């Protein structure tokens, strides 16, 4: 049985975080935009898992999508590749000691943020479509 409320709670947070990432990009806060794009994709992947009543641990979007795949839900290889890129934004976008010199905000560009937001948007679209299909299946 699907837990629609739990899915929606996590998916809403994913959408909210993606909107925040977009605002950060528009303001020039590119490192935060990249981090938040990662976070939004993580929340979206966890939305499916939690909606299915499956534990959702960790912060790797790639690993979370693998967990979804292990539930016999087809995850396109392309999304796995996008998730691997987003996972690279989890730590070094926030911690100065991830870099030998300088601070994270000095290392990220508009293009990094734009790409991260695009990748995240594609994962959120897939999550939404997949959840809709699972809901239809349950209703039949």
N, C-alpha and C positions, 0 to 999 in steps of 0.2 A: 504494500500500500504506500502510495506517495504521500509525503508530508509537504503539501503545497504551501503552508504557512512558513515552514522553515526554509524551503527553497526561496520563496519571495523575500523573506527577511534578508537573506544573504545576497540575492540578486539585486535587490534595491540598493544595498550598500555598495555593490560593485558599480552600479550606474552612478550613484552619488559620487563615488571616489573618482570615476572616470571624468565626470564633469569638473571636479576639483582639479584634476590633472590638466585638463584643457585650459582652465583659467590660469594655472601656474605657467603653462607654456606661453599663453598670451602675454603674461606679465614678465616673461624672461627668466622665470625660475625653472630652468631646464632640468636640473638634477632632481628637483622635487617632482616635476611632471613625469620623469622617467620612473621614479620610485612609485608614485601613485598609480601609474599605468600597470606596473607589476602588481601592486596591491589589489587593484580592481580585478585583474585577471585571476588572481588567487581567490578572491571572494566569489567570483563567478564559478570557478571550478568547484569550490567548496559548497556552493549552492546546490549543484547537482548531487554531490555526494551526500550532503546532509538531507536533501529532499528525498533521497533514496534510503535514508536511515543508515548510511555507511559512515564510519568514522572518517574524519578528514583532518589529518595531521600534517604538520610541516608547512613550509613556505614556498617550496618549489612548484611552480605552475606546471612544469614539465612532469614532475613526479605525480602530481595530482591528476593530470590528464592520463597518465599511465594507469593510475588506480581506476579511473573511470573506464578505460579501455579493458581492464581486467574484469569488469562487470559485464562484458559482452556488448558494450556500447562502442560503436565505431568512431574512433577519433582520427580525423585525417592527419596524415604524416606532416602536411604543411602546418597544421596547428601546433604539432609537437615542436617543429623547428621555430615557430614564432615564440612559443613558451620558453624555449631554451635561451633565446635572446632576451626576453623579459626577465628571466631569472638572473641575468647578469647585472640587473639594476637594483637588486635587493639590498646589497650591503654597500658597494662603493659609492652610491649616490648620496649616502648619508654620513659616512664616517671618514673624517680627515685622515685617520691612520690607515685607511685602505689605499692611500696614495703615498708615494715616497716624499712628495713635496706638495705644498698648496692644499687647497680645500676642494671638496667635491664640486662645488658650483663652478669652479674654474675649468672643469673638464668636459662639461656637457653642453651641447649646442641645440639650437632650434631643430636641426635635422634629427638629432637623437630623440628629442621629445616628440616630434611629429611622428616618427616611425614607431616609437613605443606606444603612442596613443592609437595609431592605426592598427598595430598588432593586437592591442588590447581590445579594440572595438570588434575586430574579427573574431576573437575568442568569445566575447560577450554575445555576439550574434549567433555563433554556433551553439553556445549554451542555451540561449533562448529557444532556438529551433529544436534542439535536442529535447529540452524539457517539454516543449509543446507536443512533440511526437510521443514521448513517454506518457504524457497525460491523455492523448488520444487513445493510445494502446490500452491504458487502464480503463477507459470509459467504454471500450468495445467488448 
